[in-house]
Amino acid sequence: MDAQGRGRADDIDPADQWVLNPSTGDYELRLAPSAGQSTVPAPRRTAPRGSRREQRDVPPQRRRREPPPQPAGPGRRRSKPKKKSTAKKVLLWSSGSVAFVVLAAAAGGYLYYRHLDGNITTQDVVGAKNGFSKDEAFNILVIGTDKRTGKGNEGYGDKGSVGHADTNVLLHVSKDRTNATALSIPRDLIVDVPACQVKDADGGLKTIAGSSNVRFNTSLGQDERDAGCTMATVKAVTGITVDHFMMADFNAVKTLSTAVRGVEVCVAKDVDDPDSHLKLKAGTHNLQGEQALAFLRTRHSFGNQGDLDRIKVQQNFLSSLARKMSSGDTLTNPGKLTSLAEAATKALTVDKGIGSLSKLKDVALELKRVPPKNLTFLTVPVRDNPADGVVHKTVIVDEGAAPQVFDAIKNDVSLTETKKKQKAAEDARLKGEKSAAGDVRVDLYNGSGRTGAAQATLTWLQNSEGVTKSSQMGNKPAQAKTTLEYSPDQADQARRLADIMGLSGSALKEGESETNDQGLPAMVLILGKDFKGAGTPISGGTAKVEVPKTTADKTVCAK
């Protein structure tokens, strides 16, 4: 201490001189002023803006106290205190400083985590799962509303809209994460919206009456319907159960595209759309903010100037956005990652099952496991609504093509080429010698859920196909697909039965046979829910869905 009671600079512990610079968000070493310099007060340590804010002063710097002098004993000299070497001082300073910075970074990271968590808006809806499982296939309904919220959105959407389901994408991610399907549902699709229940602020339930022969987009917002009602409508139309939803408005497009510093799109011709105010020359462009939103809102400059062609443009944009978000340029750029985290958490409204940063992180990590080339975009197969007359404004489900798409998603079957090797192996099971029908020995079980299915199949096999060494063994728990298990020495019998019943290679499983009622080894055939009737071929394996589709690894120019 000097004569005026002030601490000397070399009395200050260096670990106490690391303070947070609120302008940069970084911790900096603030050395005490040398003689003759003014003393700069230490800044306040402040939690990241937007978190549960608490400010506290940086504790006053500690002074090192010199040990009291030891009294000299008889005949002993008072020894001088040893000075620490420069190297030891540096080591001590460094270790103290590093420890402080690590602790400060951890605290700052936690506070920022809480800040991002607080950005997320959740909605408690009927029908959504309570949590997210990383070990199952999952379906998320992504909804873009036409609600005008936020500055600069006055020119978009329907004035005074309650927020209809303007853009709808059902995202299915396979259980093995090798592939995913993004199925667009046209807003002008004519459907029957089922009655649904919505929760009020107190947790009570209110039933909203259903509506017949209306546009799909009215499943949200109309008559106080929430996202749970839209999820229920998807189930009614497709038979696919939706696990979760994510909902965003116009602002999400602007903030997300800006966060990744633009999304690359391609147009095959010059565009000058007076409605969306989009002006682009033919070629490739990097769009963000207002321009990105205009691109997605444009319908009169592409294709037949209808909603179906606009959906194709939206799919191209989402493909490019997916590539950009998963690129190394984004994932290794702290600035982009921070901007993306802020934009994504502020933009989304989600159900409570995924309504936390940790759950959304889990969803994102599972999505990241899917290669972009195996993310397929397609639209519900539809045809013009005959009720519209000459001017077609709405569409209806194409009952000839749509069911196979819906079934593929329900059964977690890939719509891409990711299962080529698997299919080759499945096909190989069908190749080779086939036994005579009279040599096929099989026990039949009913797992289809349809009463009498096994007995009807047994009668058909014995009377029409000559498979006389067959027995009906009763029921098994219901299963989605028909399976045939056989021992290796029964492969020729399995191929013959597969040929008779129209089984795909995926239905065949080399394993163990069982002993039948005559004490002989028999194959085990379990009819699944894909059973359509005795004598009707049972198909399975990779779906052959002949509908227009694209994958996220390809850039397609909007026409």
Secondary structure, DSSP 8 states (H G I E B T S, - for coil): --TTS---GGGB-GGGGEEEETTTTEEEE-----TTS-------EE--TTSS--EE------B----------TT----------HHHHHHHHHHHHHHHHHHHHHHHHHHHHHHHHHH-EEE--TT--SS--TTS-EEEEEEEE----STT-TTSS-TT----EEEEEEEEE-TTSS-EEEEE--TTBEEEE--EEEE-TTS-EEEE--EEEEEGGGGSSGGG--HHHHHHHHHHHH-----EEEEE-HHHHHHHHHHTT-EEEEESS-EEETTTTEEE-SEEEEE-THHHHHHHH--TTSTTSSHHHHHHHHHHHHHHHHHHHTSHHHHT-HHHHHHHHHHHHHH-EEEGGG-SHHHHHHHHHHHHTS-GGGEEEEE--EEE-GGGTTS---EEE-TTTHHHHHHHHHTT--SSSTTHHHHHHHHHHH-S----GGG-EEEEEE-SS-TTHHHHHHHHHHHHS---EEEEEEE----SS-EEEE-GGGHHHHHHHHHHHT--GGGEEES--EE-TTSSEEEEEEE-TT--STTS----SS----S-EEETT----B-
